[in-house]
Amino acid sequence: MSNIIIKGLITIPLFFTDLFPNDLLSIGFWNAENLFDLVDDPFKNDDEFALGGRKNVDQKIYDLKIKNCSEVVSDLNVDILGLCEIENIKVLNDLNTAYPKRNYDIIHYDSPDNRGIDNALFYDKSRFSIVSSKAILNSLKNGSKTRDILYVAGKFQNSLLHIFINHWPSNYGGKEKAIPKRASTAKLIINEINRIRQNDKFAEIILLGDFNEDPDDLNMQMLENAGLHSLMKPLMGKQKIGTYVYRNKDYFYDQIVINKQLEDKQGLSIVSNSLYILDLPKYRQQEGNYSHYPFRFWAGNRLLGGYSDHLAIKITIKKN
């Protein structure tokens, strides 16, 4: 079934003295950390977040989750927003309603992921017009189910932009088992990109997502070998910079990846120094054993009442 409805750490101030607002398109991504509704879907492993589940979620907790998510969306304030770890169209509509400033249109497809989490796209139709969209089925070799890759093609100022929203297989169950799954996912998206290039060798392509790898990890290098470039790579190794923390180490699992056509002076291009990580103090824990970790909503079954275990990111594109 599909649903299509046609809303710091590193804070770089942007001064576009030679550009008008209509020449600029802001694009963001955020892992919303288990944005589930309260209904126990018998076809999904979602019961822990449902009424009567082990997290003891009720309407008040769900409303807080939506409120906090809308705060992130508001602070990020982008024309196009890729999202992952969302359960269904209901939570997307609730989030959109909670952030009335933009009244985004939504692109979403239900994926076969066992937990029922999907990728989605919010977009401001006054800024970006959709040409096509599809869910790219990610069939892993071992037969396990995972989330689709969301593909959207649209136009900004009459220039076509290809967008892929990713949430690659995590290390849950062991990193060594997960690496081949991500290798398969990387090959899948490279094949899709090659098909686009066969029809248009000058196609402008951007990948957004939680890749569950750093820019220099094995499967991200596969993308680089295919002519794609992670904008996060130059930030690696900098003190206390990242979008995710595990065992007190910063990672750049959330990335924006582009092809060389978005770095030239034709059609669309990335605005220099516009990469932004939404890293306001409220989005990190400020004390205790987990100081500096993203301030997440859940810690196991314990309600922290924060935002997510991932920080949001964005970039600005201009029309040449």
C-alpha positions as CSV (number, residue, x, y, z in Angstrom):
1,M,0.0,0.0,0.0
2,S,1.2,3.5,-0.7
3,N,0.3,6.9,0.5
4,I,1.2,10.0,-1.5
5,I,-0.2,13.4,-0.5
6,I,0.3,16.1,-3.2
7,K,5.3,21.4,6.4
8,G,24.9,24.1,17.2
9,L,27.6,21.7,17.0
10,I,28.4,23.2,13.7
11,T,26.4,26.3,13.0
12,I,27.6,28.1,10.0
13,P,25.9,31.5,9.5
14,L,25.0,32.0,5.9
15,F,25.1,35.4,4.2
16,F,23.8,35.3,0.7
17,T,24.3,38.9,-0.3
18,D,24.2,38.1,-4.1
19,L,21.2,35.8,-4.0
20,F,17.5,36.2,-3.6
21,P,15.4,33.8,-1.4
22,N,13.7,32.3,-4.4
23,D,17.1,31.3,-5.8
24,L,17.7,29.1,-2.7
25,L,16.3,25.7,-1.8
26,S,16.9,24.2,1.7
27,I,17.0,20.5,2.1
28,G,17.2,18.6,5.4
29,F,17.2,15.1,6.9
30,W,16.3,13.8,10.3
31,N,16.0,10.4,12.0
32,A,13.0,11.0,14.2
33,E,13.8,8.0,16.5
34,N,10.8,5.6,16.6
35,L,7.9,7.9,15.7
36,F,5.2,5.3,16.2
37,D,1.4,5.7,16.8
38,L,-0.5,4.1,19.6
39,V,-2.1,1.3,17.6
40,D,-0.8,-2.2,17.8
41,D,-0.6,-3.3,14.2
42,P,-0.7,-7.1,14.1
43,F,1.4,-7.1,10.9
44,K,4.3,-5.1,12.5
45,N,6.6,-5.5,15.5
46,D,5.3,-2.3,17.0
47,D,3.6,-3.4,20.2
48,E,6.1,-1.9,22.6
49,F,5.0,1.6,21.4
50,A,1.3,0.8,21.4
51,L,-1.2,1.3,24.2
52,G,-0.7,-1.5,26.8
53,G,2.9,-2.2,25.5
54,R,6.0,-2.4,27.7
55,K,6.8,1.3,27.3
56,N,3.5,2.2,28.8
57,V,2.9,4.8,26.2
58,D,-0.3,6.8,26.5
59,Q,-1.8,9.7,24.6
60,K,0.0,12.3,26.7
61,I,3.4,10.7,25.8
62,Y,2.5,10.4,22.2
63,D,1.5,14.1,22.1
64,L,4.8,15.0,23.7
65,K,6.7,13.0,21.1
66,I,4.8,14.8,18.3
67,K,5.4,18.2,20.0
68,N,9.1,17.6,20.3
69,C,9.4,16.4,16.8
70,S,7.6,19.5,15.5
71,E,10.1,21.6,17.4
72,V,13.0,20.0,15.5
73,V,11.2,20.5,12.2
74,S,10.5,24.1,13.1
75,D,14.2,24.8,14.1
76,L,15.5,23.1,10.9
77,N,13.0,25.0,8.8
78,V,13.7,23.6,5.3
79,D,11.8,23.5,2.0
80,I,12.4,19.7,1.7
81,L,12.8,17.3,4.6
82,G,13.7,13.6,4.4
83,L,12.6,11.6,7.5
84,C,13.3,8.1,8.7
85,E,12.1,5.9,11.6
86,I,8.4,7.0,11.1
87,E,5.7,4.3,11.3
88,N,3.0,5.4,8.9
89,I,1.1,8.2,7.3
90,K,-0.8,9.0,10.5
91,V,2.2,10.0,12.5
92,L,3.4,12.1,9.4
93,N,0.0,13.9,9.3
94,D,0.1,14.5,13.1
95,L,3.6,15.9,12.8
96,N,2.7,18.1,9.9
97,T,-0.4,19.4,11.7
98,A,1.8,20.2,14.8
99,Y,4.0,22.4,12.5
100,P,1.5,24.6,10.7
101,K,4.0,27.1,9.4
102,R,4.7,25.2,6.2
103,N,1.8,22.8,5.7
104,Y,4.1,20.4,3.9
105,D,2.8,17.9,1.3
106,I,4.0,14.3,2.1
107,I,5.4,11.4,0.1
108,H,5.3,8.1,1.9
109,Y,5.2,4.4,1.1
110,D,4.7,1.6,3.6
111,S,7.8,-0.6,3.5
112,P,8.2,-4.3,4.4
113,D,10.4,-3.5,7.4
114,N,9.6,-5.9,10.3
115,R,9.2,-3.0,12.8
116,G,7.1,-1.1,10.3
117,I,9.4,1.9,10.1
118,D,9.6,3.8,6.8
119,N,11.2,6.7,5.0
120,A,9.2,9.8,4.0
121,L,9.5,13.2,2.5
122,F,8.0,16.5,3.5
123,Y,8.1,19.2,0.9
124,D,6.8,22.7,0.3
125,K,5.0,22.6,-3.0
126,S,5.4,26.3,-3.4
127,R,9.2,25.7,-3.6
128,F,9.5,22.3,-5.2
129,S,7.3,20.4,-7.6
130,I,7.1,16.6,-7.8
131,V,7.7,14.9,-11.1
132,S,7.7,11.3,-9.8
133,S,8.3,9.1,-6.8
134,K,8.7,5.4,-5.9
135,A,9.7,3.1,-3.1
136,I,12.8,1.1,-4.1
137,L,12.5,-2.4,-2.6
138,N,15.6,-3.4,-0.7
139,S,15.6,-7.2,-0.9
140,L,18.5,-8.5,1.2
141,K,20.3,-11.7,0.3
142,N,19.4,-13.5,3.5
143,G,15.7,-12.8,3.0
144,S,15.4,-10.4,5.9
145,K,13.1,-7.4,5.5
146,T,14.2,-3.9,5.7
147,R,13.0,-0.4,4.8
148,D,12.7,0.7,1.2
149,I,14.8,3.5,-0.3
150,L,12.5,6.4,-1.1
151,Y,13.2,8.0,-4.5
152,V,11.7,11.4,-5.5
153,A,12.3,13.5,-8.6
154,G,11.2,17.1,-8.6
155,K,11.9,20.5,-10.0
156,F,13.3,23.6,-8.5
157,Q,13.3,26.7,-10.8
158,N,12.8,24.3,-13.7
159,S,15.9,22.2,-12.9
160,L,15.4,18.5,-12.1
161,L,16.7,17.2,-8.8
162,H,16.9,13.5,-8.0
163,I,16.5,12.7,-4.2
164,F,17.1,9.4,-2.4
165,I,16.0,9.0,1.2
166,N,18.0,6.3,2.9
167,H,17.9,4.3,6.2
168,W,20.5,1.6,5.7
169,P,20.5,-1.6,7.9
170,S,21.8,-0.9,11.4
171,N,24.4,-2.8,13.4
172,Y,21.7,-4.4,15.6
173,G,22.6,-8.1,15.9
174,G,26.2,-7.5,15.1
175,K,28.3,-5.2,12.9
176,E,29.9,-8.0,10.9
177,K,26.4,-9.3,9.9
178,A,25.2,-5.8,9.0
179,I,28.1,-4.8,6.7
180,P,27.1,-7.2,3.9
181,K,23.5,-5.9,4.2
182,R,24.7,-2.4,3.7
183,A,26.9,-3.5,0.8
184,S,23.8,-4.9,-0.9
185,T,22.0,-1.6,-0.2
186,A,24.8,0.5,-1.6
187,K,24.9,-1.6,-4.8
188,L,21.1,-1.2,-5.1
189,I,21.3,2.5,-5.0
190,I,24.3,2.7,-7.3
191,N,22.3,0.6,-9.9
192,E,19.4,3.1,-9.6
193,I,21.7,6.1,-10.1
194,N,23.3,4.4,-13.1
195,R,19.9,4.0,-14.7
196,I,19.3,7.8,-14.2
197,R,22.7,8.6,-15.7
198,Q,22.0,6.5,-18.7
199,N,19.1,8.8,-19.6
200,D,20.8,12.0,-18.4
201,K,24.6,12.1,-17.8
202,F,24.3,15.5,-16.3
203,A,21.6,14.5,-13.7
204,E,21.8,16.2,-10.4
205,I,21.5,13.8,-7.5
206,I,21.4,14.1,-3.7
207,L,21.3,11.3,-1.1
208,L,20.0,12.0,2.3
209,G,19.9,9.5,5.2
210,D,21.0,7.6,8.2
211,F,23.5,5.3,6.5
212,N,24.6,3.6,9.8
213,E,28.2,4.2,8.6
214,D,30.7,7.0,8.7
215,P,31.8,8.7,5.4
216,D,35.0,6.7,5.3
217,D,33.5,3.3,6.1
218,L,33.6,0.5,3.5
219,N,30.1,0.8,1.9
220,M,30.2,4.6,1.9
221,Q,33.5,4.3,0.0
222,M,31.6,2.2,-2.6
223,L,29.4,5.3,-3.2
224,E,32.4,7.5,-3.5
225,N,33.9,5.1,-6.1
226,A,30.7,5.5,-8.0
227,G,31.2,9.3,-8.2
228,L,29.3,10.4,-5.1
229,H,30.7,12.6,-2.3
230,S,29.7,12.8,1.3
231,L,29.6,16.4,2.5
232,M,30.3,15.2,6.1
233,K,33.7,13.7,5.2
234,P,35.7,16.9,5.8
235,L,34.2,17.2,9.3
236,M,35.5,13.8,10.5
237,G,38.0,13.9,13.4
238,K,36.9,17.3,14.7
239,Q,36.4,17.4,18.4
240,K,32.8,16.8,19.6
241,I,31.3,17.0,16.2
242,G,28.9,14.4,14.8
243,T,25.3,13.5,14.5
244,Y,25.2,10.3,16.6
245,V,27.1,9.1,19.6
246,Y,27.9,5.5,20.6
247,R,30.1,4.5,23.5
248,N,31.3,8.1,23.9
249,K,32.4,8.3,20.2
250,D,31.0,10.7,17.7
251,Y,29.8,9.4,14.4
252,F,28.5,10.9,11.1
253,Y,25.8,8.3,10.4
254,D,23.5,11.0,9.1
255,Q,24.8,12.3,5.9
256,I,24.2,14.4,2.8
257,V,25.8,12.8,-0.3
258,I,25.9,14.5,-3.7
259,N,27.3,13.9,-7.2
260,K,29.7,16.2,-9.0
261,Q,27.0,17.8,-11.0
262,L,25.8,19.5,-7.7
263,E,29.3,21.0,-7.3
264,D,29.6,22.6,-10.7
265,K,28.1,25.9,-11.9
266,Q,25.4,24.5,-14.1
267,G,21.8,24.1,-13.2
268,L,21.7,23.5,-9.4
269,S,24.6,23.6,-7.0
270,I,25.4,23.4,-3.3
271,V,25.9,26.8,-1.7
272,S,29.4,26.9,-0.3
273,N,29.6,26.5,3.6
274,S,25.9,25.9,3.9
275,L,26.1,22.5,5.6
276,Y,24.4,22.8,9.0
277,I,24.0,20.4,11.9
278,L,21.1,21.3,14.2
279,D,23.1,21.1,17.4
280,L,21.5,23.5,19.8
281,P,22.2,22.8,23.5
282,K,18.7,21.5,24.0
283,Y,19.3,18.7,21.6
284,R,22.2,17.2,23.7
285,Q,22.3,15.9,27.2
286,Q,24.2,18.4,29.3
287,E,25.2,16.4,32.3
288,G,25.6,12.9,33.7
289,N,27.2,9.8,32.2
290,Y,25.6,10.6,28.8
291,S,26.6,14.2,28.6
292,H,27.1,15.3,25.0
293,Y,24.9,12.4,23.7
294,P,21.9,13.5,21.6
295,F,18.9,14.0,24.0
296,R,16.8,11.1,23.0
297,F,13.1,10.5,23.7
298,W,13.5,6.9,25.0
299,A,16.4,5.1,26.8
300,G,15.3,1.5,26.5
301,N,11.8,1.6,28.1
302,R,12.6,4.7,30.2
303,L,11.1,7.9,29.0
304,L,13.7,10.7,28.8
305,G,11.3,13.1,27.0
306,G,14.0,14.5,24.6
307,Y,14.0,14.5,20.8
308,S,16.0,11.8,19.1
309,D,19.3,9.9,19.3
310,H,20.2,11.6,16.0
311,L,20.8,15.2,15.2
312,A,19.1,16.8,12.1
313,I,21.1,18.2,9.2
314,K,20.5,20.4,6.2
315,I,22.1,22.0,3.1
316,T,21.2,24.8,0.8
317,I,21.1,24.6,-3.0
318,K,21.0,27.4,-5.4
319,K,19.9,27.9,-9.0
320,N,22.8,29.0,-11.2
